[in-house]
């Protein structure tokens, strides 16, 4: 076994393991910015498949492929239910997938007999323990919070706009709202405690409900709202492009009696303090639910909420454009169909060869080469700016295709 572990002395692996541990336990707490968020992904996606490939040398391909696929799933909205089921934490951010290059690097280094440090067997065993510890610990919540903050919900904010922004969060309850919620909580608390104690009294386990119990419930409720007031004063957050930060908001996951303040508002400003976007309760949850597998609202929520400012840019997928399209605007190519090899002018019935370069299509007709710049299709609408005529807006045709989807 010790002989197999010698490859854990690979310098790149040791460096990645050190970065993973330091980043998750120190750097994230101190800095908590875009760089620390990516460091764990790059280091972890190298260290994890490398380590398990050394332990199971006959399963190198399967381990690396499994790591790749699981990370894509983990960082997608589809994993939301699974993440909360296991009590872990992560932020949906498609840009994290660029760290998958580390999986490829790990695979390439393992294929070669690269240089390894000659380490004592005890030190190799220590590396095994540290590796297992770091892989488990990296998915756990370790927000640097006070004892009060740790009890409350966490709001994760990610800046996916193209500029630095300042975020103001107004989460203050009015005195009228506080009085209303306090009354609800006290009545609900008294009823629940009375029911439990009276049942235990009938079984002669303990005394029944006492007047002092009501006093204790009122006292706890007042302390509860004293803590809420402290957290409701949220300092403005400055987010650089692609940076993520979190704040505690004065709500508990299972506290169904208390909702968001009536005047809740999030204001997103640029560095000149010009308002870019504002969110009230309705628009906030509309945005949050775009990246949540479960529909959330102010009374039905999870232990953390994720708000992405702007839109995460998804790659241009050429195959989404394949098919038959029609434009109401007159032009040479107002009725078309194309796939990866051929372009059909359905207006004349002519079929031509075509090529693609990213979002650009080149149609080779006998007379000339027609160049079109395509915009990502949305809601079955495709826009192409042709070099030989004006920009045409197409609607996907319901007629059957004739070229196929190759």
C-alpha positions as CSV (number, residue, x, y, z in Angstrom):
1,X,0.0,0.0,0.0
2,X,2.9,2.3,0.9
3,X,4.4,1.7,-2.5
4,X,1.2,2.9,-4.2
5,X,1.0,6.0,-2.0
6,X,4.4,7.2,-3.2
7,X,2.7,9.1,-6.1
8,X,1.1,11.4,-3.4
9,X,4.5,13.0,-3.2
10,X,3.8,14.6,-6.6
11,X,4.6,18.3,-6.0
12,X,1.6,19.7,-7.9
13,X,-0.8,17.5,-5.8
14,X,0.8,18.6,-2.5
15,X,0.6,22.3,-3.5
16,X,-3.0,21.9,-4.6
17,X,-3.9,20.1,-1.3
18,X,-2.2,22.9,0.8
19,X,-4.0,25.6,-1.3
20,X,-7.3,23.8,-0.7
21,X,-6.9,23.6,3.1
22,X,-5.6,27.1,3.5
23,X,-8.2,28.6,1.2
24,X,-11.2,26.9,2.8
25,X,-10.1,27.5,6.4
26,X,-8.3,30.8,6.3
27,X,-8.4,32.8,3.1
28,X,-12.2,32.6,2.6
29,X,-12.7,33.8,6.1
30,X,-10.3,36.7,5.8
31,X,-10.9,37.8,2.2
32,X,-14.1,36.1,1.0
33,X,-13.9,37.3,-2.6
34,X,-14.0,36.1,-6.2
35,X,-10.4,34.7,-6.1
36,X,-11.0,32.6,-2.9
37,X,-14.2,31.3,-4.4
38,X,-12.3,30.0,-7.5
39,X,-9.2,28.8,-5.7
40,X,-11.0,25.9,-4.0
41,X,-12.5,24.8,-7.3
42,X,-9.2,24.7,-9.2
43,X,-7.3,23.1,-6.3
44,X,-10.0,20.7,-5.4
45,X,-10.7,19.5,-8.9
46,X,-7.0,18.6,-9.2
47,X,-6.5,17.1,-5.8
48,X,-9.7,15.0,-5.6
49,X,-9.4,12.9,-8.7
50,X,-5.6,12.6,-8.4
51,X,-5.8,11.3,-4.8
52,X,-8.5,8.7,-5.5
53,X,-6.7,7.6,-8.7
54,X,-3.6,6.9,-6.6
55,X,-5.7,4.9,-4.1
56,X,-7.5,3.0,-7.0
57,X,-5.0,3.0,-9.9
58,X,-7.1,0.8,-12.1
59,X,-10.0,3.3,-12.1
60,X,-8.2,6.4,-13.2
61,X,-10.5,7.2,-16.2
62,X,-13.7,6.4,-14.3
63,X,-12.7,8.6,-11.4
64,X,-11.8,11.6,-13.6
65,X,-14.9,11.3,-15.7
66,X,-17.1,10.9,-12.6
67,X,-15.5,14.0,-11.0
68,X,-16.1,16.0,-14.2
69,X,-19.8,15.1,-14.4
70,X,-20.5,15.4,-10.7
71,X,-19.0,18.9,-10.5
72,X,-21.1,20.1,-13.5
73,X,-24.2,18.7,-11.7
74,X,-23.1,20.2,-8.3
75,X,-22.8,23.7,-9.8
76,X,-26.1,23.6,-11.6
77,X,-29.6,24.5,-10.2
78,X,-30.7,20.8,-10.6
79,X,-28.6,19.9,-7.5
80,X,-30.4,22.2,-5.2
81,X,-32.5,19.5,-3.5
82,X,-29.6,17.2,-3.1
83,X,-27.3,20.0,-1.7
84,X,-29.8,20.8,1.1
85,X,-30.6,17.1,1.7
86,X,-26.9,16.5,2.7
87,X,-26.6,19.8,4.6
88,X,-23.9,21.2,2.3
89,X,-23.5,24.6,0.7
90,X,-22.6,26.0,-2.7
91,X,-23.5,28.9,-5.0
92,X,-24.8,28.3,-8.5
93,X,-22.2,29.9,-10.8
94,X,-21.6,28.6,-14.3
95,X,-18.3,30.3,-14.5
96,X,-17.0,27.8,-11.9
97,X,-16.9,25.2,-14.7
98,X,-13.7,26.8,-16.1
99,X,-12.0,25.0,-13.1
100,X,-12.7,21.7,-14.8
101,X,-9.4,22.2,-16.6
102,X,-7.8,20.9,-13.4
103,X,-9.4,17.5,-13.9
104,X,-7.7,17.3,-17.3
105,X,-4.4,18.4,-15.8
106,X,-4.6,15.7,-13.1
107,X,-5.3,13.0,-15.7
108,X,-2.4,14.1,-17.8
109,X,0.1,14.1,-14.9
110,X,-1.1,10.6,-13.8
111,X,-0.5,9.3,-17.3
112,X,3.2,10.2,-17.1
113,X,5.8,9.0,-14.7
114,X,6.3,12.5,-13.3
115,X,8.7,13.5,-10.6
116,X,7.7,12.7,-7.0
117,X,9.2,13.7,-3.7
118,X,10.6,10.8,-1.6
119,X,8.6,11.0,1.6
120,X,8.5,8.9,4.7
121,X,5.6,6.4,4.9
122,X,4.2,8.1,8.0
123,X,4.2,11.4,6.1
124,X,2.3,9.8,3.2
125,X,-0.3,8.5,5.6
126,X,-0.6,12.0,7.0
127,X,-1.3,13.2,3.5
128,X,-4.1,10.6,3.1
129,X,-5.7,11.8,6.3
130,X,-5.4,15.5,5.3
131,X,-6.8,14.8,1.9
132,X,-9.9,13.0,3.2
133,X,-10.4,15.8,5.8
134,X,-10.2,18.5,3.1
135,X,-12.5,16.8,0.7
136,X,-15.2,16.5,3.4
137,X,-14.6,20.0,4.9
138,X,-14.7,21.9,1.7
139,X,-18.5,21.5,1.2
140,X,-19.4,22.5,4.7
141,X,-20.7,26.0,5.7
142,X,-18.1,28.0,7.5
143,X,-19.3,31.5,7.2
144,X,-17.3,33.8,9.5
145,X,-20.2,34.9,11.6
146,X,-21.0,35.8,15.2
147,X,-23.1,33.6,17.4
148,X,-26.2,35.7,16.5
149,X,-25.5,35.7,12.8
150,X,-25.0,31.9,12.6
151,X,-28.6,31.4,13.6
152,X,-30.0,33.4,10.8
153,X,-30.6,32.9,7.1
154,X,-27.7,33.6,4.7
155,X,-28.3,35.7,1.5
156,X,-25.6,35.0,-1.1
157,X,-25.1,37.7,-3.7
158,X,-23.1,37.2,-6.9
159,X,-22.3,40.0,-9.3
160,X,-22.6,38.8,-12.9
161,X,-23.0,42.2,-14.4
162,X,-20.2,43.8,-16.4
163,X,-19.3,46.4,-13.8
164,X,-18.5,46.9,-10.1
165,X,-21.7,47.5,-8.1
166,X,-22.7,48.6,-4.6
167,X,-25.6,46.8,-3.0
168,X,-27.9,48.4,-0.4
169,X,-30.2,46.0,1.5
170,X,-33.2,47.5,3.5
171,X,-34.4,44.8,5.8
172,X,-35.8,46.9,8.7
173,X,-39.2,46.1,10.2
174,X,-41.5,48.9,11.3
175,X,-42.6,49.0,14.9
176,X,-46.1,48.0,13.8
177,X,-44.8,44.9,12.1
178,X,-42.6,44.0,15.1
179,X,-45.6,44.3,17.4
180,X,-47.7,42.1,15.1
181,X,-45.1,39.4,14.7
182,X,-44.3,39.4,18.4
183,X,-48.0,38.9,19.3
184,X,-48.2,36.0,16.8
185,X,-45.0,34.4,18.2
186,X,-46.0,34.7,21.8
187,X,-49.5,33.2,21.2
188,X,-48.1,30.4,19.1
189,X,-45.4,29.7,21.7
190,X,-47.8,29.6,24.6
191,X,-50.1,27.2,22.8
192,X,-47.3,24.9,21.8
193,X,-45.7,24.8,25.2
194,X,-49.1,24.4,26.9
195,X,-49.9,21.5,24.7
196,X,-46.6,19.7,25.4
197,X,-46.5,20.4,29.2
198,X,-50.2,19.4,29.7
199,X,-49.6,16.2,27.9
200,X,-46.6,15.4,30.0
201,X,-48.6,16.4,33.1
202,X,-51.3,13.8,32.2
203,X,-48.6,11.2,32.0
204,X,-47.2,12.4,35.4
205,X,-43.9,13.2,33.9
206,X,-43.8,16.9,34.8
207,X,-46.0,19.7,36.1
208,X,-48.5,21.3,33.7
209,X,-48.3,24.7,32.2
210,X,-47.4,27.4,34.7
211,X,-47.8,31.3,34.5
212,X,-44.0,31.5,34.7
213,X,-43.8,29.7,31.4
214,X,-45.7,32.5,29.7
215,X,-43.2,35.0,31.2
216,X,-40.3,33.0,29.8
217,X,-41.9,32.9,26.3
218,X,-42.4,36.6,26.3
219,X,-38.8,37.1,27.5
220,X,-37.4,34.9,24.7
221,X,-39.5,36.6,22.1
222,X,-38.2,40.0,23.1
223,X,-34.6,38.8,23.0
224,X,-35.4,37.2,19.6
225,X,-36.4,40.6,18.2
226,X,-33.6,42.4,19.9
227,X,-31.2,40.1,17.9
228,X,-33.2,40.7,14.7
229,X,-32.8,44.4,15.1
230,X,-29.1,44.1,15.3
231,X,-28.8,42.1,12.1
232,X,-31.4,44.2,10.2
233,X,-28.9,47.1,9.9
234,X,-26.9,45.8,7.0
235,X,-23.9,47.7,5.7
236,X,-23.6,48.3,1.9
237,X,-21.8,45.6,0.0
238,X,-19.3,46.4,-2.8
239,X,-19.0,43.6,-5.4
240,X,-16.5,43.5,-8.1
241,X,-17.3,41.7,-11.4
242,X,-17.9,38.0,-10.8
243,X,-17.4,38.5,-7.0
244,X,-19.7,36.8,-4.5
245,X,-20.4,37.8,-0.9
246,X,-22.9,36.8,1.8
247,X,-24.9,38.6,4.5
248,X,-27.0,37.4,7.4
249,X,-30.7,38.4,7.3
250,X,-32.8,38.2,10.5
251,X,-34.9,35.2,9.7
252,X,-34.8,31.5,10.5
253,X,-35.4,28.8,8.0
254,X,-38.2,27.2,9.9
255,X,-39.7,30.4,11.3
256,X,-42.9,30.4,9.3
257,X,-44.6,33.1,11.3
258,X,-42.3,36.0,10.3
259,X,-42.0,37.1,6.7
260,X,-39.9,39.8,5.0
261,X,-40.5,43.4,6.0
262,X,-43.2,45.2,4.0
263,X,-40.7,47.8,2.8
264,X,-38.0,45.3,2.0
265,X,-35.8,46.5,-0.9
266,X,-32.5,45.7,-2.5
267,X,-30.9,48.5,-4.5
268,X,-28.1,47.9,-6.9
269,X,-26.0,50.9,-7.8
270,X,-22.9,51.6,-9.9
271,X,-19.8,53.3,-8.6
272,X,-21.4,56.7,-9.4
273,X,-24.3,55.7,-7.1
274,X,-26.7,55.6,-10.0
275,X,-29.4,53.0,-9.5
276,X,-29.1,50.0,-11.9
277,X,-31.8,47.7,-10.4
278,X,-34.1,47.5,-7.4
279,X,-35.8,44.5,-6.0
280,X,-38.9,44.4,-3.8
281,X,-40.3,41.2,-2.3
282,X,-42.0,40.1,-5.4
283,X,-39.2,40.7,-7.9
284,X,-36.6,39.4,-5.4
285,X,-38.2,36.0,-5.2
286,X,-38.9,35.9,-8.9
287,X,-35.1,36.3,-9.4
288,X,-34.2,33.9,-6.7
289,X,-36.5,31.2,-8.1
290,X,-34.8,31.3,-11.5
291,X,-31.9,29.4,-9.9
292,X,-33.8,27.3,-7.4
293,X,-35.2,23.8,-7.9
294,X,-37.9,24.5,-5.3
295,X,-40.3,27.5,-5.4
296,X,-39.5,29.8,-2.6
297,X,-41.3,32.8,-1.0
298,X,-41.0,34.9,2.1
299,X,-42.7,32.2,4.3
300,X,-41.3,29.2,2.5
301,X,-37.6,29.4,2.3
302,X,-34.4,27.5,2.7
303,X,-31.4,28.1,5.0
304,X,-29.8,30.2,2.3
305,X,-31.0,32.3,-0.6
306,X,-29.0,33.0,-3.7
307,X,-29.4,36.3,-5.7
308,X,-27.5,36.6,-8.9
309,X,-27.2,40.2,-10.0
310,X,-27.3,40.3,-13.8
311,X,-27.3,37.2,-15.9
312,X,-24.8,34.3,-16.0
313,X,-23.6,34.2,-19.6
314,X,-24.2,30.9,-21.1
315,X,-22.1,29.7,-24.1
316,X,-23.5,30.1,-27.7
317,X,-24.7,26.6,-28.7
318,X,-24.8,26.4,-32.5
319,X,-27.1,23.4,-32.6
320,X,-29.8,25.5,-31.0
321,X,-30.0,27.4,-34.3
322,X,-30.4,24.4,-36.5
323,X,-33.8,24.0,-38.2
324,X,-36.3,25.9,-40.4
325,X,-36.9,29.7,-39.9
326,X,-39.2,32.3,-41.4
327,X,-39.0,36.1,-41.4
328,X,-41.9,38.4,-42.3
329,X,-39.4,40.9,-43.7
330,X,-38.8,40.6,-47.5
331,X,-35.3,39.6,-48.4
332,X,-33.1,37.0,-50.2
333,X,-33.0,34.7,-47.2
334,X,-36.4,35.3,-45.5
335,X,-37.2,31.6,-45.5
336,X,-34.3,29.4,-44.6
337,X,-33.2,26.1,-43.1
338,X,-29.7,25.0,-42.1
339,X,-27.7,22.5,-40.2
340,X,-24.0,22.0,-39.6
341,X,-23.2,21.4,-43.4
342,X,-26.0,22.7,-45.6
343,X,-28.1,25.9,-45.9
344,X,-31.4,25.9,-47.8
345,X,-33.1,28.9,-49.3
346,X,-36.7,27.7,-49.0
347,X,-37.8,30.7,-51.0
348,X,-36.1,29.3,-54.1
349,X,-35.5,25.7,-53.1
350,X,-31.7,26.1,-53.6
351,X,-29.3,24.3,-51.2
352,X,-25.8,25.5,-50.5
353,X,-22.8,24.5,-48.5
354,X,-22.2,26.4,-45.3
355,X,-19.6,26.8,-42.5
356,X,-19.7,28.2,-39.0
357,X,-17.1,30.2,-37.0
358,X,-18.6,30.7,-33.5
359,X,-21.8,32.7,-34.1
360,X,-21.0,33.5,-37.7
361,X,-22.5,31.6,-40.6
362,X,-20.9,31.6,-44.1
363,X,-23.2,30.5,-47.0
364,X,-21.5,29.6,-50.3
365,X,-23.7,30.5,-53.2
366,X,-22.4,30.5,-56.8
367,X,-22.4,34.3,-56.9
368,X,-20.8,35.2,-53.5
369,X,-20.3,34.2,-49.9
370,X,-23.1,35.5,-47.7
371,X,-22.0,36.2,-44.1
372,X,-24.4,36.3,-41.2
373,X,-23.9,37.1,-37.5
374,X,-26.3,35.2,-35.4
375,X,-27.7,36.1,-32.0
376,X,-28.5,33.4,-29.5
377,X,-32.1,32.2,-30.2
378,X,-34.6,33.0,-27.5
379,X,-38.2,31.9,-27.3
380,X,-37.9,30.4,-30.9
381,X,-36.7,33.7,-32.3
382,X,-33.4,34.0,-34.2
383,X,-31.8,37.3,-35.3
384,X,-29.2,37.2,-38.2
385,X,-27.4,40.3,-39.4
386,X,-26.5,39.5,-43.1
387,X,-23.7,41.2,-44.8
388,X,-25.7,41.4,-48.1
389,X,-28.9,42.8,-46.7
390,X,-30.5,44.2,-43.5
391,X,-30.8,42.3,-40.2
392,X,-33.6,39.8,-40.3
393,X,-35.6,38.5,-37.3
394,X,-36.8,34.9,-37.8
395,X,-39.4,32.8,-36.1
396,X,-38.9,29.1,-35.9
397,X,-41.2,27.4,-38.5
398,X,-43.6,24.7,-37.6
399,X,-43.0,22.9,-40.9
400,X,-41.0,19.7,-40.9
401,X,-37.3,20.0,-41.7
402,X,-35.8,18.5,-44.8
403,X,-32.0,18.7,-44.2
404,X,-31.9,16.8,-41.0
405,X,-30.1,17.8,-37.7
406,X,-26.6,16.7,-38.5
